[in-house]
Amino acid sequence: MRVIIFAEEFKNGAWDVWEHTCSPKEVQQITHSALTLAAGSTPNGRPAHKDFLESARRTFNVARGTAETPKDGDIQVYCICVDQTVIGVCEKIRQYSERITEVHQFAEVALGKSA
């Protein structure tokens, strides 16, 4: 199973994109946590999408500061991709996609001008 975490990380005074491909041990930890959450919240005990997102947050969120005054290294997970399934906060995923598109467009223009 391939799992990728998308989050915001506070560094140098601003929130920036943080992306992490999970190791096999981290995948196992997230899956176990999702199963534990599902045991108490779903009728058949099978994890729902929200269980995987919450498990990723429990595993990777870091809070050194507060919401009002974050500190370098704070991480807030907003999306988890499990194989081909994307689970997350729609607005944050949209913002991330737009940002990646802008970077690619900038790179294409820069490469075109330098050639």
C-alpha positions in Angstrom: 0.0 0.0 0.0 1.3 3.4 -0.9 0.5 6.3 1.4 1.4 10.0 0.9 0.7 12.7 3.4 0.1 16.3 2.5 0.3 19.0 5.1 1.2 22.5 5.8 4.4 23.2 7.8 5.2 26.4 9.5 8.8 27.5 8.8 10.5 30.8 8.5 7.4 32.7 9.6 4.9 31.2 7.0 3.0 28.1 6.2 4.4 26.1 3.4 3.5 22.8 1.7 4.8 19.6 3.3 4.6 16.3 1.4 5.7 12.9 2.8 5.7 9.4 1.3 5.2 7.0 4.2 7.6 4.2 5.1 6.1 0.7 5.5 6.3 1.1 9.2 4.3 4.4 9.0 1.7 2.8 6.7 1.3 0.0 9.3 0.9 2.6 12.1 -1.7 4.6 10.2 -3.7 1.5 9.2 -3.7 0.2 12.7 -4.8 3.5 14.1 -7.6 3.7 11.4 -8.8 0.2 12.3 -8.8 1.2 16.0 -10.9 4.3 15.3 -13.3 2.3 13.1 -13.9 -0.3 15.8 -15.7 2.3 17.8 -17.4 4.3 15.1 -18.5 2.1 12.2 -21.0 -0.8 12.4 -18.8 -3.3 10.6 -15.5 -2.1 12.1 -14.1 -1.2 8.6 -12.2 2.1 8.5 -14.0 5.0 6.8 -12.1 7.7 4.9 -12.3 10.0 7.9 -10.6 7.3 10.0 -7.5 7.3 7.7 -7.4 11.2 7.7 -7.6 11.3 11.5 -5.0 8.6 11.8 -2.6 10.6 9.6 -3.3 13.7 11.7 -2.6 11.8 14.9 0.6 10.4 13.5 2.1 13.5 11.8 0.6 16.7 13.2 3.1 18.6 15.3 2.2 21.6 17.5 5.1 23.4 19.1 3.1 26.7 19.2 -0.5 27.6 19.2 -3.0 28.3 16.4 -2.5 32.0 16.9 1.3 31.8 17.3 2.7 28.8 15.4 6.4 27.9 15.7 8.8 26.5 13.2 8.2 22.8 12.6 4.4 22.9 13.3 2.7 20.5 10.9 -1.1 20.3 10.0 -2.2 17.4 7.9 -4.9 18.2 5.4 -4.8 15.2 3.0 -3.8 11.5 2.8 -3.5 9.5 -0.4 -4.0 5.8 0.0 -3.0 4.2 -3.2 -5.3 5.9 -5.7 -7.8 7.3 -3.1 -7.4 11.0 -2.1 -8.9 11.8 1.3 -8.8 15.4 2.6 -10.0 18.9 3.0 -11.2 20.0 -0.5 -10.2 23.6 -0.3 -6.6 22.8 0.9 -6.3 20.2 -1.9 -7.5 22.8 -4.5 -5.0 25.4 -3.2 -2.2 22.8 -3.4 -3.1 21.9 -7.0 -3.2 25.5 -8.0 0.2 26.1 -6.4 1.8 23.1 -8.2 0.3 24.3 -11.5 1.7 27.8 -11.0 5.2 26.3 -10.3 5.1 24.2 -13.4 3.9 27.1 -15.6 6.7 29.3 -14.2 9.3 26.5 -14.9 8.0 26.1 -18.5 8.3 29.8 -19.1 11.8 30.0 -17.6 12.9 27.0 -19.6 11.4 28.5 -22.8 13.2 31.8 -22.3 16.6 30.2 -21.4 16.6 28.0 -24.5 
